[in-house]
Amino acid sequence: MLSVLRNRAYRHLFIAQVIALVGTGLATVALGLLAYDIAGPRAGSVLGTALAIKMVAYVAIAPAIGAVAHRIPRRALLVGSDLTRAAVALSLPFVDQVWQVYVLIFALQAASAAFTPTFQAVIPDVLPKERDYTQALSMSRLAYDLESLFSPALAAALLTFMTYNWLFLGTVGGFLASAALVVSVVLPKPAPAPERTGGAYAKATAGSRLFFRVPRLRALLCLNLAVAAASALVTVNTVVYVRDQLSRPTGDVAFALGAYGGGSMLVALLLPRILARIADRTVMLTGALLLPVVFAAAGLITAASQGGWRWPALLGTWAAFGAACSMVLTPTGRLIRRSAPPEERTPAFAAQFSLSHAAWLITYPLAGWVGASAGLLSAVVTLGAIGLVATVAAVRLWPARDTEDFPHVHTGLAAGHPHLDGAAEVPGGWRHRHVQACDELHLVGASATR
């Protein structure tokens, strides 16, 4: 897998991603301590609101960036986002009001919403070969999982001899280093963006409309919801399981979250070889179908009132959640690359970024509210039901005879055209379905290929 790092441009971009992720992890720890200094016992409420602001920024800003990204050089957009994030992180130690935290968090996450989809859209151009791109996706998944384990440990070590405010300087350094690494490489020129008709709203929603037109991307929307349900249970309720349900020490919270990350990393390491032989559809739907089984195991652990077996069972269940989610998430970039032509990739990745976080915006508060008001078992049942329904919908929406080709779209025509019902998939290519008289366009039964 490491052979992909021989590509200088990708190597620099990957290192930039890792450094920025570590910086973000340090900021997450420091932000919690800052919230406690400002709000005291209300720190949890402040952090919950900050998380909601983060999700809202992701959902709202990413499509807007996707609409205008073709007008801005990609390197300038990436570097500008990093510099914005560095400036915000540098300002955080000086705030003393809750509203100031909210404003800065929104600015920080808006910059991230500009950076991440653009970065994701660049990688397929840097690594055009399918094998290399698949390895890059696994490397990215590993980077996210390792960051979730490494950053808290690094923060804990640093806090033994410095105050938390200095952690923000580590975040600043991470974003500045990321910007420098992006500047150090020449990025491939993107394909010319198509001329889009309509106003700002039509341009901002171009990527989202692609998701609703293409069957496999409609299935991906459901898979995003299934994964969000599972990750919400783990992220929001792990501390409740460890401290209240099992009466374990505080340090075991990290072990439980580490089990989830370990399962995800193991699958990410194995997937490049698996995807070389097995179709994305099979791998992703298998992962999604495993989620209801793992939810059932979580339900058994939750319903049990005693027994030493519950702790190792929880670790195994969390690892299984991580593995199943990784089976769905890791190949997502391959799916988007095959579903959107090169000139439409940035809006498509922006739509995935926005819509997937919209799913988390639903499931994260739901996991906390149901768990707190009705108990952990109710949270497991509720989130498990959401995951099951979303998975069944994904299986039904994703055609078994799925084509490798992206749909051919007539710019300004297929998107929202009153005479076209999107793109219907057929073996060997794509065709437009004609839904009413359109003699002047002569589209009845016409096939579209790349």
N, C-alpha and C positions, 0 to 999 in steps of 0.2 A: 504493500500500500504506500510506503514511503517513497517509492520511485517517482510519484507525481511531484514531489518536492524538487526534482531536478529542473523543473521549469521555473526559471528565475522569477518571472512575473507572478506566477501563482505562489511561489515560496514567500515572496515579500508580502503578498496580500494575505496569505494564511497567517503569517507571523503577526501582521497588523491586526487581524481578527482576534488572535489569541491574546495579544497584549491589551487590546481594548476591552475584551471580556474580563480579564483579570482586574483591570481598572474599574469596570462597572461593578464587579463583585465587591471590591473594597468600598465603593461608594454605597452599596446596599447596606453593609454593616454600619458604616459611619452614619448613614441617614437614620437608621433606627436609634442610634445613640443620640443624635441631634434632636430627633423628635421627642425623646424622653427628657432631654434638657429643657426643651421649650414647653412641652405640654404635660410633663409628669405622668400621672396615671392615665391621661387621655392619649398617650403616645400610640396605643393600638388603633384608636380611631383616626389619628393623623395619618398613620401608615396605610390604613385601609383606604382612606380617601386618596392618598398619593398613588396607591396601586390602581384605583379606579381612574384617576386622571391619566395615568400612564396608558391604560387600555384605550381610553377615549382618544388620546393623542394618536395612538397607533391606528385606530379605526378611521379617524377623520383625516389625518395628515397624509398617510401613505397613498391613497388614491389621487389626492391633489398633486403630490410630487410625481406620481406616475404620469399624470397628464402633461406636465411641463418638462419632464426630465430630458426629452429629446432636444430641447432648446439650450441645455446647459451641458458643457463638456463633462463627461462622467468623472474624470479625475478632479475637476474643480468642485463638483457636487460632493464627492466623497471627502475631499480635504476640508471643504467648507463646513460639512457636517461635523467632522472631528474637531475643528477649531471652535465651533459653537459649543459642542459638548464640553470641551476643555474650559471655555470661559464660564460656563454655568457651574461646573464643578469647582472652579476657583472661587466663585461667589458664595457657595453654600456655607462655608465656615463662618461667614459674617452675618448671616440672617439671625433675627431674634423674634420673628413673628411667624405664626403658622401660615398666614396667607402668602408670605414671601416664599416659604417652602413650596407651596402649591404652584405658584407662578414659575419658579425655577424648574420644578419637576416637569411641568408641561413643556417648557422650552427644551429641556434636556431630551425628553422622549420624542418631541417633534423632530429634533435633529436625528435621533436614532431611526425614526420612521422614514426619514429621507435617506439615511445611510444604508440600512440593511437591505431593502429591496434592490437598490442600485448595485450594491456589492454582489448580491445573489445573481443579478442579471449579467454582470460582467464575467463571472466565472465560466459559463458555457462558451463564451467567446475566447477566453484565455486557454481553455482546455476543450477544443472542439471534438476530440475523440471520446466516444461513449465510455470506454473503459476508464480513461483518465478522469472524466467528469464524475463517474460513479465513485471512484476512490476519493475525489475531493469532497463529495457529499458525506461519505463516511468520516473523513477527517474533520469536517465541520461538526458533525454530530458528536464526535469524540471531544472536540474542543469545548462544546457547550457542557457536556457531562463532566469533564475534568475541571472546568471552571467552577462548577457548583460544589465540587469537593475541595479544590485547592484554595479558592479565594477566602472562604471562611477560616480555614486553617492559617493562611498567611495573615489575615487580619488579626486573629487571636494572638499570633506570635508577635506582631508589630505592636499590639496594644499593651504588651507587657513592659514596654519601655518608652511609649509615646502616647499622647492623647489622641482621641479619635479624629480630631480636626486634621491631623497630619495624613490620615488615610485619604482625605480628599485630594491632597497633593499627589498621592500615588495615582489617583484617577486621572488627574490633569496630565501627569507624565505619560500614562497609558494612551490617552487620546492624542497627545502631541507626537508620540512615537508612531502611532498608527498613521497619522497624517504624513509624517516624514517617509514612511515606508511606501505609502501610496504614491507620493511624489517621485520616488526613486524608480518607478517602473513606467513603461510606455504601455498604455492600455490599447487594445484593438479598437479600431473605429467601429461604432455600432452601425447596423444596417440603417439606411435612410428611413425615417419615420414616415408613415403614410399620412396623407392629408385627411384630416377628420372633419366631417361636417358637424354642425350643431354648436351649441354654446359651451360654456365652461363646465356645466354639469355633465353634458354628454362626453366631454373629453375625460373628465375625472372618473367617470364610471365605465370607461371603455374596457378596462381589465375585468371588472366585475361582470359585465355583460358577456364577456368571453366565457367566464366560469358558468354562467347559466345557459349558454348555448351548447357547450361541448359536453357530451354525456359523461366522459371520464372525470371532467372537472366538477360537474355537479355531484358526482360520487365523492370527490375529494372534499367538498364542502361538508358532507355528512361524516366523512372520516375525521375531519378536523374537530367536529363536535364530539365524536366518540372519544378521541384522544383527550380533548379538554375535560371531559367528565372524569376520566381516569386520573389525569394529572392534578385536577382540582382536589380530589379526595386525598391524594398523597401530599400535595403542597400545603393545603389548608389544615388538614386534620391529623397529620403525623404527630405533632406535639401533643394532641389530645389523646391519641392512642398510647403513646409512650408514657406520658406522665399520669394520666387519669385512669385509662383503661387497664394498663399493665403495671402501673406504679413503678416504672423504671426510672433510673437517674437521668438527669438532664442530658448528660453526654450521649445517651443512647439515641437521642433525637437525630444526631449527626449520623449514627450508624444506620438508622432506618432510611434516612434520605440517601445515604451512601449506597444502600442496597438497591434502591431504585436506579441510581446513576450507574451502578455496576452492571445491572441487567441491560440497560440501554447501551453501554459501551461494548459489552460482549457481542451483542447483535450487530452493532455498527462495524466491528472488526470483521465479522463473518460475511456481511452482506455483499461486498464487492464480488466474491466468488459465487455466492448464491445467485445474484442478479445476472451473472453471466450465463446462467443456465435456466433460470426460472423467470417468468414474466413478472413485471411490476405488479400487475393486477393480482396475481396469485399470492405474492409475498404480502402486499398491503392488506388485502382482504383477509388473509390468514391471520395477520396480526390483529386486525379489528375483531375477527370472530373469537380470538382468544380472550379479549377483554371481558365479555360477559362471564366466562368461566372463572377468570381471576376475581371479578366482582363477587361471584358466588363464594369463593374461598374467603374473601374479605368479610363477607356476611357471616360465615361460620365462626371466624375468629372473633368478630364483634359480638355475636350472640352468646359465646361461651363466657361464663362468669369467672372461671378459674382454670388453672392448669399451667404448668411450666412450659408446655409445648407451644403456647400462644406466641411467645417471643420469637423463637426460630421460625414459626409459621408466618408471622408477620414479615420477617425479613425475606423469606422466600416469596411471599405474595407480592411485596413491594418490588422485588427483583423481577418477578414475572410481569408486573405492570410496566416496568421500565423496558423490558425486552419487547413486549407487544407494542408499546408506543413507538419504539425505535423502528420496528418493522414497518410501521405506517409512515413515520415522519422522514426517515432517511431517504427513501426513493422519491420524495415529493418533487424535488428539483428536476429529476428526470422526466416526471410526468408533465410538468409545466413546460419544459423545453420541447417535448414532443407535441404539445397541444397548441403552442403559439409560434408563429413565424418569428425569425430573429428581430424584426423591427417592432414586434409587439411584446417582447419579453419583459421589458421594464414595467409596463402597465400590468402585465400578468403576474409578475412576482409581487408588485405592490398590492394587487388585489388579494393574493394569497396571504400576504402579511397582514392586511387589514381584516379580511374575513376570518382568518384563524384566530386572531386576537378578539374578534367579536364573540367567537364561541367561548373563549376564556372569560370574557367580560360577563357572560351569562353564568358559567359554571362555578367560577371562583366565589362570588358572593353567595350563590345558592348552596355550595358546600358548607360555608361558614354559618349561614343562617339556619339551614335545616339541622346541621349538627348541633348548634347551640340551643335551638328551640325544641327540637323533637328527638334528639339523641343521635349517636353515631350510626346505629343500625338504620334509622330512617334516611340518613344521608347516603349510606351505601345503597339502599334500595332505590332511592330517587335517582342518584347518579348512574347506577347500574342500568336502570330502566331507560334513561336517556341514551346511554351508550349502546344498549341493545337495539333500540328503535333506529338510531342513527346508522348502526352497522347493517341492519336489514335493508334500510333504504339505500345504502351504498352498494350493496350486492345487487339490488334490483336495478339501480340506475346505471351501473357500469356494464356495458355490453360484454358478453363472454368472448365474442369475436372482435376484439379491440384492434384497431389499426395503429401502426407506428407513426402514421403521417399526421401532421397538424392540419386542422381544417383550413381550407382556403376561404378567405373572407374578402369580398369586394368592398374596398374601403368606402365608407359612407353609405353603403347599400345594405349589407347584411345586418349591421347593428341598428336595430330599431326600424328597419324598412317594413312598411305595412304589408308587403307582398311576400315576405319571406319568414318562414318559421325556423330560423336558425340554420344550423348545419346538421343534417342527419347522417349518421355513420353507416357505411356499407363496406363489405369486404373489399380490400384493395384500394380504398380511397374514400373521398367524401363527396356528397352530392347535396345540392340545395333542394329543399322541398318546397314546391310551389303550392300555395294555399288559396289563391284566388286568381281570377283572370289577370294576366299581365302580358298581353300579346306583344306590346312594344319592346319588352325586355327579352323575349324568346328564351325564357329560362325553364320551360316545362321539360322535366327529365334531363336537364343538362348536367353532366358530370363535372366535378371540379377536382383537379389534382394540383400537386405542387408545381 
